[in-house]
Amino acid sequence: MNQFLFGTLPYIALTVLLIGSVARYERDPATWKSSSSQLLRRRMLMWGSVLFHVGVLVVFFGHLFGLLIPVEFWDALGVRHEWKQALAAIGGGIAGAMALIGALLLIVRRLSDPRVAASSSFADTAIIIILAIQLVLGLATVPVSLANMDGHEMVKLMNWANGIFTFDGAAASYIADVPLIFKAHIVLGLIIFILFPFTRLVHLVSGLAAFVRYLLRPGFQIVRSRKGKRA
């Protein structure tokens, strides 16, 4: 079971994430969006959305760079394992708490307002609840990390993540003995990857793509005066 969950399931999740996203964009591009209900209970939406998105982005990029950059890179920079684990636990804990508060506000708004509930699909409601559960699991790992600050657990997780992307057949064995809360957090994360192409989460890709296009935009713009002449 350990081999399946942490050695096979990651490839299933990544394959579904990639192929499912491409297939949805090609077959149903009109659904590639996040349905808006911003005209309803806007104040709660504003606070919930800002806290959730800022927190999730920090958590996502923290996981991305923290797990996928090889341990040897941090060692070469002189970053001690316990320092990195402390940063991940404290910084991730703060960002995760922000995201969880935002998610709870969004859930309450979606379930308590009949108009918002009527404009929401089952998938919309289910995915935000699943994300909230994932954030709770992530926050539950913080006390475990702070209780053992030698950095060994962090290194195991980093070696596992690198092993998956380098097709290391022994990757699952690297986290065979990590605390159960870490394993539950990883498994639910992989399930979210599988659900990604079939939910409103796909709009995250659009948001990142728009940001990249903005950064790479031309340094000039063509505009016209009121008389129709180029300025």
Residue pairs with C-beta under 8 A, 6 or more apart in sequence:
2 172
2 173
2 176
3 172
5 172
5 183
5 186
5 187
6 160
6 171
6 172
6 175
6 183
6 186
7 169
7 171
7 172
9 187
9 190
10 164
10 190
11 164
12 190
12 194
13 190
13 191
13 193
13 194
14 193
16 193
16 194
16 197
17 193
17 194
17 196
17 197
20 196
20 197
20 198
21 196
21 197
21 202
21 205
23 197
24 31
24 32
24 197
24 198
24 202
25 32
25 202
32 202
32 203
32 206
33 200
33 202
33 203
33 206
34 200
34 203
35 119
35 120
35 121
35 124
35 200
37 45
37 115
37 116
37 119
37 120
38 45
40 113
40 115
40 116
40 119
41 109
41 113
41 116
44 105
44 108
44 109
45 106
45 109
47 102
47 105
48 102
48 103
48 104
48 105
48 106
48 109
49 102
49 106
50 102
51 98
51 99
51 101
51 102
51 105
52 98
52 99
52 102
52 103
52 105
52 106
53 102
54 95
54 98
54 99
54 102
55 95
55 96
55 97
55 98
55 99
55 100
55 101
55 102
55 135
56 95
56 99
56 131
58 91
58 92
58 95
58 98
58 99
59 92
59 95
59 96
59 99
59 135
59 138
62 88
62 91
62 92
62 95
63 92
66 84
66 88
66 158
67 157
67 158
67 161
67 162
68 161
68 162
68 165
69 158
70 158
70 162
71 81
71 155
71 158
71 159
71 162
74 81
74 84
80 151
81 150
81 151
81 152
81 154
81 155
82 149
82 150
82 151
83 151
84 151
84 154
85 145
85 149
85 150
85 151
85 153
85 154
86 146
86 149
88 145
88 154
89 141
89 142
89 145
89 146
90 142
92 138
92 142
93 139
93 142
96 135
96 138
96 139
96 142
97 139
99 135
100 132
100 135
100 136
100 139
103 128
103 131
103 132
103 135
104 132
106 128
107 125
107 128
107 129
107 132
109 116
110 116
110 117
110 120
110 124
110 125
110 128
111 117
111 125
117 125
123 198
123 199
123 200
124 199
124 200
126 199
127 192
127 195
127 199
127 200
127 201
130 188
130 191
130 192
130 195
131 192
133 188
134 185
134 188
134 189
134 192
137 181
137 184
137 185
137 188
138 185
140 181
140 185
141 179
141 181
141 182
141 185
144 153
144 179
144 181
144 182
145 153
145 154
153 178
153 179
153 182
156 174
156 175
156 178
157 175
157 178
157 182
159 171
159 174
160 171
160 172
160 174
160 175
162 168
163 170
163 171
163 174
164 171
175 182
175 183
175 186
192 201
195 201
196 202
222 230
223 230
223 231
224 230
224 231
225 231
